[in-house]
């Protein structure tokens, strides 16, 4: 068995009046990540981690923001396509470890729901998904509440 690891990163501006969708869950807040799709920063980082582990380039290559097909698309659909791509190429997903960095809204009350949503899309157990949240201690664009970032690491294997 060949074991591979990939790392993903994503960042989005926060925009007033935009839905705050993170980890496939809509979180009540007056700002939300802005982007071509639903701008789910956590799912985008997970996609990049999975794609990178498999050596399949990045999310922007597979789902370019210049393609109207992906305008406002639910990022769970993109993640499902990434999982299918890996499966079709003989990969199995072991686990996901991720970290969200943002000042507001508070993420911890939503982590269990996010894990359940992601578990269904990825096809692994909730115990195989870690979502951690932290602030940027009021420093920089994240600290000023202007943006959000996410990091993810994925472990995959191929027989």
C-alpha positions as CSV (number, residue, x, y, z in Angstrom):
1,X,0.0,0.0,0.0
2,X,1.2,3.5,-0.9
3,X,0.4,6.2,1.6
4,X,0.4,9.9,0.5
5,X,-0.3,13.2,2.3
6,X,-1.5,16.5,0.9
7,X,-1.8,20.0,2.3
8,X,-4.5,22.5,1.3
9,X,-4.9,26.2,2.0
10,X,-7.6,28.7,1.0
11,X,-8.5,32.3,1.9
12,X,-11.5,34.4,1.2
13,X,-12.6,38.0,1.9
14,X,-15.6,38.4,4.2
15,X,-18.4,40.4,2.7
16,X,-21.4,42.0,4.4
17,X,-24.7,40.4,3.5
18,X,-23.1,37.2,2.0
19,X,-24.1,33.8,3.4
20,X,-21.5,32.4,5.8
21,X,-21.1,28.8,4.6
22,X,-18.2,26.9,6.1
23,X,-17.7,23.2,6.1
24,X,-21.0,22.8,4.2
25,X,-23.0,24.5,7.0
26,X,-24.7,27.9,6.9
27,X,-23.7,29.8,10.0
28,X,-25.8,32.8,11.0
29,X,-23.7,35.9,10.6
30,X,-23.8,39.3,8.9
31,X,-20.7,38.6,6.8
32,X,-19.7,35.5,4.8
33,X,-16.9,34.4,2.5
34,X,-17.0,36.0,-0.9
35,X,-16.0,34.1,-4.1
36,X,-17.1,32.7,-7.4
37,X,-18.7,29.6,-5.8
38,X,-20.3,29.6,-2.4
39,X,-16.8,30.3,-1.2
40,X,-16.7,27.6,1.4
41,X,-13.1,28.1,2.6
42,X,-12.9,24.9,4.6
43,X,-14.1,22.7,1.8
44,X,-11.8,24.4,-0.7
45,X,-8.8,23.7,1.5
46,X,-9.9,20.1,1.9
47,X,-10.3,19.7,-1.9
48,X,-6.8,21.1,-2.4
49,X,-5.4,18.7,0.3
50,X,-7.0,15.7,-1.4
51,X,-6.0,16.8,-4.9
52,X,-2.4,17.5,-3.8
53,X,-2.0,14.1,-2.1
54,X,-3.1,12.4,-5.3
55,X,-0.9,14.7,-7.5
56,X,-3.9,16.1,-9.3
57,X,-3.1,19.8,-9.3
58,X,-5.3,22.3,-7.4
59,X,-9.0,23.2,-7.1
60,X,-8.7,26.2,-9.4
61,X,-7.4,23.9,-12.2
62,X,-10.3,21.5,-11.9
63,X,-13.1,24.1,-11.2
64,X,-11.9,27.4,-12.6
65,X,-13.5,30.7,-11.5
66,X,-13.6,31.7,-15.2
67,X,-16.2,28.9,-15.9
68,X,-19.8,30.1,-15.3
69,X,-20.7,26.4,-14.5
70,X,-19.2,26.9,-11.1
71,X,-20.8,30.3,-10.3
72,X,-22.4,30.1,-6.9
73,X,-22.0,26.3,-6.9
74,X,-22.3,24.4,-3.6
75,X,-18.8,23.5,-2.6
76,X,-20.1,20.1,-1.4
77,X,-20.6,19.3,-5.0
78,X,-17.0,20.1,-5.8
79,X,-15.8,18.0,-2.9
80,X,-17.9,15.1,-4.1
81,X,-16.3,15.4,-7.5
82,X,-12.8,15.4,-6.0
83,X,-13.7,12.3,-3.9
84,X,-15.0,10.6,-7.1
85,X,-11.8,11.5,-9.0
86,X,-9.7,10.0,-6.3
87,X,-11.8,6.9,-6.0
88,X,-11.8,6.4,-9.8
89,X,-8.0,6.5,-9.6
90,X,-7.7,3.8,-6.9
91,X,-7.2,6.1,-3.9
92,X,-8.8,5.7,-0.5
93,X,-9.2,8.6,2.0
94,X,-7.8,7.9,5.5
95,X,-8.4,11.1,7.4
96,X,-8.7,14.9,7.2
97,X,-7.2,17.4,9.7
98,X,-8.1,21.1,9.3
99,X,-7.9,24.5,10.9
100,X,-10.0,27.5,10.4
101,X,-8.7,31.0,11.2
102,X,-11.2,33.8,11.7
103,X,-12.3,36.2,14.4
104,X,-16.1,35.9,13.9
105,X,-18.4,34.0,13.9
106,X,-17.5,31.5,16.5
107,X,-17.0,28.1,14.8
108,X,-16.8,25.7,17.7
109,X,-20.6,25.4,18.1
110,X,-20.9,24.2,14.5
111,X,-18.0,21.8,14.3
112,X,-20.0,18.6,15.0
113,X,-22.5,19.5,12.3
114,X,-19.7,20.3,9.8
115,X,-18.0,16.9,10.6
116,X,-21.3,15.1,9.9
117,X,-21.8,16.9,6.6
118,X,-18.3,16.3,5.5
119,X,-18.3,12.7,6.5
120,X,-21.3,12.0,4.2
121,X,-19.7,13.8,1.3
122,X,-16.2,12.3,1.7
123,X,-17.4,8.8,2.8
124,X,-15.3,8.5,5.9
125,X,-16.3,8.4,9.6
126,X,-16.7,11.6,11.6
127,X,-13.9,10.3,13.8
128,X,-11.6,10.6,10.8
129,X,-12.3,14.4,10.4
130,X,-10.7,17.0,12.6
131,X,-11.9,20.6,12.5
132,X,-10.1,23.1,14.7
133,X,-10.8,26.8,15.0
134,X,-8.7,29.7,16.1
135,X,-8.5,33.4,15.8
136,X,-5.6,35.6,14.5
137,X,-5.5,37.5,17.8
138,X,-6.9,40.6,16.1
139,X,-3.8,40.9,13.9
140,X,-3.9,41.5,10.1
141,X,-6.8,41.2,7.7
142,X,-8.2,38.2,9.6
143,X,-7.9,40.0,12.9
144,X,-9.8,43.0,11.5
145,X,-12.6,40.7,10.4
146,X,-11.9,41.2,6.7
147,X,-11.2,37.6,5.8
148,X,-11.0,33.9,6.7
149,X,-8.5,31.2,5.9
150,X,-8.4,27.5,6.2
151,X,-5.7,24.9,6.2
152,X,-6.2,21.1,5.7
153,X,-4.1,18.0,5.5
154,X,-5.4,14.8,4.0
155,X,-4.0,11.2,4.2
156,X,-4.8,9.0,1.3
157,X,-3.7,5.5,0.2
158,X,-3.5,3.4,-2.9
159,X,-3.2,-0.3,-3.1
